[in-house]
Amino acid sequence: MGDLKHLVLVKFKEGAAVEDIIKGMEKLATGMETVKGFEWGQDSGSEAGLGQGYTHVFILTFKTAEDFAAFLAHPTHLEFAANFAAGIENILVFDFPSVLIKPTTAATAAAAPPPA
């Protein structure tokens, strides 16, 4: 098995300070050694209705389940999660051990066309 992924899909409440929330998440992820990687993105126009109103995705990568558990229990995460929750209208969370079939490399990522 590969890394453990923590995928979070979010629809923010009207008027939520989304940029501040994202900056807070970036600070949280980069400041914790247990977080191996962090990615986020905003929906660029899912096929009609398939996005179900979710606007943002956040993916945190952990080397082990123990690293993920330490992240979840960390006081900095708990504080951030309370603030994050206040701005959320809908959320979907999915945690899974990844099965990597084709890794992204710098060369393939640079050659790949941007998402539509």
C-alpha positions, 0 to 999 in steps of 0.5 A, a space after each residue: 500500500 502507498 501513502 494515506 490520503 485525506 481528501 476533503 470536498 467542501 462547499 463553503 457558506 455564502 460570505 465565508 472568508 475562503 482565501 483566509 481559510 485556504 491560507 490557514 490550511 496551507 500554514 497548517 499543512 506546511 507547519 506539521 511534519 506528519 503531513 507529507 504533501 498538501 494539494 488543493 484546488 477549486 472546481 473549474 466547471 464540473 460536468 452539469 450537476 456532477 460536482 453536487 455544489 462542492 467548490 473546493 478539494 483539499 488533499 493531504 498525504 501522510 506516510 502512515 496511518 500513525 502520522 495521520 492520527 497524530 495530525 488529527 489529534 494535534 492541538 493546532 489541527 483541532 483549533 484550525 478544524 473548529 474555524 474551518 467548520 464554521 465556514 462550511 455549508 457541506 463537506 465530504 471527507 474520504 480517507 484512503 490508502 492510495 494505490 498508485 498506478 502511474 506516478 506523476 513526475 516533474 517531466 510528465 507534469 510539465 508536459 501534461 496539458 492543463 485541466 479543462 
